[in-house]
Amino acid sequence: GSLFNHALAQRAVMSEWTAKVVICGAGIAGVAVAYELAVRRGLRDILLIEAGDPLALTSDKSTEAYRVWWPDAAMVALMGRSIDLIEALAHETHNAILLNRRGYLYVTSDATTLQRFQAEAERIAAFGAGPLRIHPPGGGASPYQPAPAHGFTGQPEGADLILDPALIRAHFPYLSPNSVALLHVRRAGWFSGRQLGMYLLEQARAHGVRLLRGRLTGVELSGGGVGAVHVTTAAETVRVATTTLISAAGPLQQEVGRLLGIELPLYHERHLKASINDPLGLIPRHAPMVIAADPITLPWDADERAALGADPELCWLLDPLPSGAHTRPEGGAGATTLLLLWDYHTERVQPQFPITPDPQLTELALRALATAIPALKTYVERTPQAYIDGGYYTRTRENRPLIGPLPVAGAFIIGGLSGYGLMASCGAAELLAAHVLGDALPPHAAAYMLSRYDDPAYQEALAHMTSDGQL
């Protein structure tokens, strides 16, 4: 049998190709799989399909950050392995990917949040993310080791819970004097996602991976499994005989699933970031990722409150809003760019390209971040010009990705990578390759297979989930 969309049915197939493996999507997940199969596993005859430019749909819109710090043992295992692989690539390229380990710095002024910090950190440490070091007033059992601005070797893992006001002032003087605790997650930082992706793609192509510019528009089934795919290019429709199709389609995963007759348990959230200049140097260029960890009620003056309260489309800005506004410096020596992010809207949406920017983002993120970094109030009063872009978090309910076989023989998925596609890419690709090649699977593999939803106990646990799988 065959599965086609209506447009394809009206179009003649002009060319006949063959490939051992077809990968749909040349975002970071797709190029990582191509690299894993071709370069690390030596597989040949791989075809990578991409309608646009590689890495240009959402992969290049990332904040490019990473962390081995997750409220889920399986995620700690997957992400730890992925960062192992990324660090190996950094060594291999003499750190052309600009990997650092400045860390994530969660900031709270609330004693209740402090208690949550410690409880979560102890649990995550038990998952294997590294030890928790506590620095009480007057000093703790081990001295606090500041993170260097560059490089990633010789640094501690786990996290430092800093409770000493003097230590906070000494190392982070730009933070609010009301800060009662900082949680400095150490195996975390950022890197150049573009450099990583292009290196993986170039190496894959040097090892024989072909790139076809076009859109997957049909899948032929043969004997209940994948027999061929149809790719619509600018000039023609290409039929590619293959028995292995890997969907790495990012926010377009559900379109590929439907070509296979599968409804995938994925949904999408729009996530944006703003880039602004910091000419006053309000945040040091060596700073880590700073995250305001307390729920935020924005500080409006009386006139602003009255105006917002009278506007039914804006009155929500008076309500308590989510925590998680975050910022980090961007760029090398001489740069003045800051990235600002705050996901105050997380409703489910359908992906649309180009993504629609939110003109309120810059001001609102600055107002939220000023609760943790008071100097940013300067930019609230005169909001700087910003460049806003972003992408979609394509995710599952529990925020675990889908990595493994699909119900159609020969079809596989690497998707649902939410906002962590760059950091998870190499580990997820290695895991998927093990499925494709029939290799031994690691203990956490079952946590990412689509078949997990067939388990009644898993469904029961999902029904009682109270978090979204993020921190």
LOVEXDO-30841 format. One record per residue (C-alpha): x negated, y negated, z; residue in three letters. Coordinates in steps of 0.05 Angstrom, whole numbers, plus 32768, in hexadecimal, padded with zeros to 4 digits. Layout:
N
XYZALA/...
END
This chain:
471
800080008000GLY/7FED7FB77FFBSER/7FF97F798024LEU/7FF97F377FFDPHE/80137EF28006ASN/80437ED87FD2HIS/80127EA97FB1ALA/7FE07EE17FA7LEU/80147F0E7F87ALA/801C7EDB7F4FGLN/7FD17ED67F42ARG/7FA87F057F17ALA/7F6A7F257F37VAL/7F307F0D7F0DMET/7EF27F2E7F2BSER/7EE27F707F4CGLU/7EAE7F727F84TRP/7E997FA57FB8THR/7E7E7F9D7FFEALA/7E707FCD8037LYS/7E887F988069VAL/7EB17F59805EVAL/7EB07F248094ILE/7EE87EF08090CYS/7ECF7EAE80ADGLY/7E8B7E8D80AEALA/7E937E6880F0GLY/7E637E798128ILE/7E857EBC8135ALA/7E817ED280ECGLY/7E397EBE80E1VAL/7E257EDE8123ALA/7E457F20810CVAL/7E237F1A80C8ALA/7DE07F0F80EBTYR/7DEB7F48811CGLU/7DFE7F7A80E6LEU/7DCB7F6580B1ALA/7D8F7F4E80D9VAL/7D917F74811BARG/7DB37FB48101ARG/7D997FB680B9GLY/7DDD7FBE8098LEU/7DE07FAA804FARG/7E187F96801EASP/7E3B7F64804CILE/7E697F2E802FLEU/7E7A7EF08058LEU/7EB97ECA8042ILE/7EC37E818053GLU/7EF57E508033ALA/7ECD7E118048GLY/7E867E04805DASP/7E697E35808FPRO/7E6D7E1F80D8LEU/7E977DE380C5ALA/7EDF7DF280D9LEU/7ED87DF18125THR/7E937E0D8136SER/7E717DCA812BASP/7EA47DA58156LYS/7E8D7DC68197SER/7E6C7DA681D4THR/7E387DDD81C8GLU/7E357DEE8212ALA/7E2D7E328233TYR/7E347E528277ARG/7E2E7E978295VAL/7E627E8582C9TRP/7EA77EA382C1TRP/7EDF7EBA82F1PRO/7EDE7EFF82D0ASP/7EAA7F3682D6ALA/7EB27F4B828DALA/7EA77F038275MET/7E697EFC82A0VAL/7E4D7F3C8281ALA/7E5E7F278239LEU/7E457EE08241MET/7E067EF58266GLY/7DF47F23822DARG/7E047EED81F9SER/7DD77EBB821BILE/7DA07EEF821FASP/7DA47EF481D3LEU/7DA77EA881C9ILE/7D6A7E9F81F6GLU/7D457ED381CCALA/7D567EAB818DLEU/7D3E7E6C81B0ALA/7CFB7E8E81BCHIS/7CF97EA98175GLU/7D057E648157THR/7CD87E3E8188HIS/7D197E2181A4ASN/7D307E028163ALA/7D767E0A8180ILE/7D637DD981B9LEU/7D7C7E0781F0LEU/7D7A7DE88235ASN/7D8F7E00827AARG/7DA47DBF829BARG/7DE27DE182B7GLY/7E2A7DCF82C4TYR/7E367DA28300LEU/7E7B7DA7831ETYR/7E8A7D6B834BVAL/7EBE7D668382THR/7ED37D3283B5SER/7F077D6083D3ASP/7EFA7D91840CALA/7F2F7DC083F0THR/7F0A7DC483AETHR/7ECA7DD083D4LEU/7EE87E0E83F4GLN/7EFE7E2783AFARG/7EB87E198394PHE/7E987E4683C7GLN/7ECC7E7E83C1ALA/7EC87E7F8375GLU/7E7C7E7B8375ALA/7E767EB683A5GLU/7EA57EDF8379ARG/7E817ECD8338ILE/7E3D7EDB8357ALA/7E577F208369ALA/7E697F2B831FPHE/7E1E7F25830FGLY/7E187EDB82FCALA/7DE07ED0832EGLY/7DDA7EBD8377PRO/7DFD7E83839ALEU/7DCD7E5583C0ARG/7DEE7E2783F3ILE/7DCC7DE58406HIS/7DED7DCA8445PRO/7DDD7D878465PRO/7D957D88847DGLY/7D807DBE844BGLY/7D8D7E078440GLY/7D677E48843EALA/7D4A7E3883F9SER/7D387DF483DBPRO/7D617DD983A2TYR/7D3D7DDE8360GLN/7D517DA6832FPRO/7D5D7DB982E7ALA/7D2C7D9E82B2PRO/7D487D768278ALA/7D2A7DA58244HIS/7D1C7DEF823EGLY/7D3C7E2B825FPHE/7D067E58827BTHR/7CF37E6082C4GLY/7D367E4682DEGLN/7D627E648314PRO/7DA27E8A8304GLU/7DE37E89832CGLY/7DF77E47834BALA/7DE57E13837FASP/7E1C7DF983ADLEU/7E027DB683C5ILE/7E237D9B8404LEU/7DEB7D6E841BASP/7DFD7D24840DPRO/7DB37D12840CALA/7DA47D4783D8LEU/7DDF7D2F83ADILE/7DC67CE783B0ARG/7D7E7CFB83A2ALA/7D8C7D238363HIS/7DCF7D07834APHE/7DD27CBE8360PRO/7E047CAE8328TYR/7E3A7CD98348LEU/7E717CBE8375SER/7E5B7CB383BDPRO/7E9C7CD783CFASN/7E817D1883B2SER/7E827D4D83E9VAL/7E667D8683C1ALA/7E467D98837FLEU/7E447DDC8360LEU/7E097DDF8331HIS/7E117E1C8303VAL/7DCB7E2C82ECARG/7DCC7E5C82B1ARG/7DF17E288289ALA/7DE27DED825CGLY/7DE87DE18211TRP/7DC57DEB81CFPHE/7DCC7DD88186SER/7E057E03816CGLY/7DF97DEB8126ARG/7DB07E008128GLN/7DC27E448146LEU/7DF87E508112GLY/7DCE7E3C80D7MET/7D947E6780EFTYR/7DC27EA480F5LEU/7DE07E9680B0LEU/7D9D7E8B808EGLU/7D807ECA80ACGLN/7DBE7EF28099ALA/7DBB7EDA8051ARG/7D707EE9804EALA/7D837F308061HIS/7DB57F378028GLY/7DF77F1A8043VAL/7E1F7EFA800BARG/7E4C7EBD8015LEU/7E8C7EB77FECLEU/7EB17E757FEFARG/7EFA7E847FF2GLY/7F367E96801CARG/7F4C7EDC8030LEU/7F917EE38011THR/7F9F7F2D800FGLY/7F8C7F70802CVAL/7F977FB28008GLU/7FA27FEF8033LEU/7F8C8034801CSER/7F9E80718045GLY/7FB28046807FGLY/7F7080218081GLY/7F4E7FE6805FVAL/7F417FF38015GLY/7F357FAE7FF8ALA/7F3E7F648005VAL/7F527F2B7FD8HIS/7F2E7EE97FDCVAL/7F497EAB7FB8THR/7F127E7D7FA2THR/7F167E3A7F7EALA/7F117E5E7F3BALA/7F307EA37F43GLU/7F467EDB7F70THR/7F107F0E7F81VAL/7F227F557F95ARG/7EED7F727FC3VAL/7EEF7FBD7FCFALA/7EDB7FCA8017THR/7EED7FF88050THR/7ED87FC88088THR/7EF77F838094LEU/7EE27F5980CFILE/7F0E7F1E80E1SER/7EE57EE580FDALA/7F177EB180E7ALA/7F187E848125GLY/7F597E5D8129PRO/7F727E8180EALEU/7F6F7EC68109GLN/7FBA7ECF8109GLN/7FBC7EC580BEGLU/7F8B7EFE80B4VAL/7FB27F2980E6GLY/7FF27F1F80C0ARG/7FD07F36807FLEU/7FC37F7780A5LEU/800A7F7980C1GLY/7FF27F698108ILE/800A7F328137GLU/7FCF7F1F8162LEU/7FDA7F0781AAPRO/7FB87EC4819FLEU/7FCD7E7C81A6TYR/7FAB7E39819AHIS/7F9D7DFA81C2GLU/7F817DBA81A5ARG/7F417DA381C7HIS/7F1F7D6281B6LEU/7EDF7D3E81C9LYS/7ECA7CF681C5ALA/7E837CDE81B6SER/7E717C9981D0ILE/7E327C7081DAASN/7E187C648220ASP/7DEC7C268213PRO/7DEA7C16825ELEU/7DCD7C5B826FGLY/7E037C6882A3LEU/7DF67CB3829FILE/7DAD7CC8829EPRO/7D967CEA825EARG/7D7D7D268287HIS/7DC17D3182A8ALA/7DE47D7582A7PRO/7E2B7D808290MET/7E547D5B82C5VAL/7E9A7D7582D3ILE/7ECE7D5182FEALA/7EEA7D8D8323ALA/7F237D6C834AASP/7F6A7D618330PRO/7F6D7D1A8318ILE/7FA07CE28324THR/7F887CAA82F8LEU/7F7D7C67831CPRO/7FAB7C3482FCTRP/7FB87BEE8315ASP/7FFE7BD78326ALA/800C7BB882E2ASP/7FF37BF682BEGLU/801D7C2382E9ARG/805B7BFA82DBALA/804E7BFB8290ALA/80407C46828ELEU/807C7C5682B9GLY/80A97C308289ALA/80907C57824CASP/80AF7C9D8247PRO/80767CB48219GLU/803F7C9D8249LEU/805C7CA5828ECYS/803A7CE98295TRP/7FF97CC2829FLEU/80127CB082E5LEU/80167CFA82F9ASP/7FDF7D258317PRO/7FB67D3F82DCLEU/7F887D7B82D4PRO/7F407D7E82EBSER/7F087D8C82BBGLY/7EF57D4A829BALA/7EAD7D548286HIS/7E747D308265THR/7E2C7D3B8250ARG/7DF57D15822CPRO/7DEC7D2581E2GLU/7DAE7D1C81B7GLY/7D647D1981BFGLY/7D337CE281D3ALA/7D4F7C9D81C8GLY/7D977CB581C1ALA/7DCF7C9381E8THR/7E0A7CC181D8THR/7E387CDF820CLEU/7E6C7D1581FELEU/7EAE7D0E8224LEU/7EE27D44822BLEU/7F217D4C8253TRP/7F587D7E8242ASP/7F947D5B8261TYR/7FC17D7A822BHIS/7FBD7DC68222THR/7FFF7DD58201GLU/80017E0A81CBARG/7FFD7DEF8183VAL/7FF57E08813CGLN/7FB17DF8811EPRO/7FB07DC180EBGLN/7F747DA780C5PHE/7F587D7480C9PRO/7F677D718113ILE/7F8F7D35812CTHR/7F657D09815CPRO/7F827CEE819CASP/7F767CA281A1PRO/7F807CA481EDGLN/7F4A7CD881FALEU/7F0E7CA98203THR/7F2F7C7A8235GLU/7F517CB2825CLEU/7F127CDD8260ALA/7EEA7CA18278LEU/7F1D7C9182ADARG/7F1D7CD982C4ALA/7ED27CDF82C4LEU/7ECB7C9E82EAALA/7EE87CC28327THR/7EA67CEA8328ALA/7E777CB88307ILE/7E8E7C73831EPRO/7E617C4C82EFALA/7E8B7C6382B4LEU/7EC17C3182CALYS/7E967BFF82A4THR/7EAA7C208263TYR/7EF37C278277VAL/7EF87BDB8279GLU/7EDD7BD78232ARG/7EE77C1A8212THR/7EAF7C2881E1PRO/7EB97C3D8199GLN/7EBE7C898197ALA/7EBA7CC08165TYR/7EEE7CF58174ILE/7EEF7D3B8158ASP/7EFE7D818172GLY/7F1C7DC38162GLY/7F4B7DF8817CTYR/7F437E2981B5TYR/7F5F7E698197THR/7F697E9481D4ARG/7F8C7ECC81F7THR/7FB77EC48235ARG/7F7F7EDC8263GLU/7F487EB7823CASN/7F237EF68228ARG/7F127EFC81DEPRO/7F277F3381AELEU/7EEA7F5C8199ILE/7EF27FA08179GLY/7F1E7FC9814APRO/7F637FB68132LEU/7F9C7FE98129PRO/7F8C7FEE80DEVAL/7F51801C80D1ALA/7F147FF680BBGLY/7F2D7FB380D5ALA/7F0A7F90810FPHE/7F117F4E8133ILE/7EE27F1E8156ILE/7F0F7EE5816DGLY/7F347EC381A4GLY/7EF27EA381B8LEU/7F167E6781D4SER/7EE67E2E81E4GLY/7EAA7E5B81EDTYR/7E9C7E7481A7GLY/7E567E5981A1LEU/7E3E7E7481E3MET/7E607EB881DAALA/7E507EC18190SER/7E117EEC8194CYS/7E2B7F1A81CBGLY/7E6F7F2181AAALA/7E4F7F318167ALA/7E237F668187GLU/7E5F7F8681A7LEU/7E877F848167LEU/7E4E7FA48140ALA/7E4E7FDE8172ALA/7E977FE98162HIS/7E8C7FE58117VAL/7E5080138116LEU/7E6B8044814AGLY/7E338036817CASP/7E39803F81C7ALA/7E62800881E8LEU/7E517FE28227PRO/7E7F7FEA8264PRO/7EA17FA78258HIS/7EB57FB88210ALA/7EFC7FCF8222ALA/7F0B7F8B8241ALA/7F097F6C81FCTYR/7F2D7F9E81D0MET/7F727F8F81B5LEU/7F887FD381D1SER/7F837FB88218ARG/7FC97F9D820FTYR/7FE37FE48207ASP/7FD37FF18250ASP/80107FE6827CPRO/7FE47FD782B8ALA/7FC07FA18290TYR/80027F82827AGLN/80197F8382C2GLU/7FDA7F5F82D8ALA/7FE47F2B82A2LEU/802B7F1F82B8ALA/80117F0C82FDHIS/7FD67EE182E6MET/7FD67E9C8307THR/7F997E8082E2SER/7F887E758299ASP/7F457E98829EGLY/7F1D7E57829FGLN/7EF97E3582D8LEU/
END
